[in-house]
Amino acid sequence: MSSRFKPTALLAAVALQLSLASTTPAAESADQLAIRRVMASTWDRPERRLEAGPIVVVGERAVAAWTQGDRGGRALLARDAGGRWNVILCGGDGLKQARALQSTGIPAAVARQLASDLRAAEATTEPRRRALFSTFDGMVRMDSPGTHRPHGSAPASPPRP
């Protein structure tokens, strides 16, 4: 019995696994994966890839940091009645603060936990990338997936300051 071992096929499979492992943390929850997909389907472009994460989830709310090229920020998400995650607000450093999160209607305990979890998660992020999270100025409310009030149309990337 002759076995046809193809080292190039094996190397390709290993390379694919390594590529997936480098873009998605191994211990990522189903909610974090769903949030990553929502953000990618809204803003990712072939010429301008969106990298979401770290992502922290507390109950029905989440905060996801993101970078895209030389810009970045954070997104506040909420789970709807159907269990789908929706971006409700994009911002920068304000979304690291419990008080700012609470001002969006999030209960104080959930806001404090999100802020605490986000600080811990971002502390493990490479400093150069982490600095990009602060490049988004202000906060922009989202009316529907990918749209914001000032212009009412889907942007090619997360709303810029």
Secondary structure, DSSP 8 states (H G I E B T S, - for coil): ------HHHHHHHHHHHHHHHHHS-TT--HHHHHHHHHHHHHH-BTTB-EEEEEEEEETTEEEEEEEETTEEEEEEEEE-TTS-EEEEEEESGGGG-HHHHHTTT--HHHHHHHHHHHHHHHHTS-HHHHHHGGG--SEEEEEETTEETTT-S--SSS---
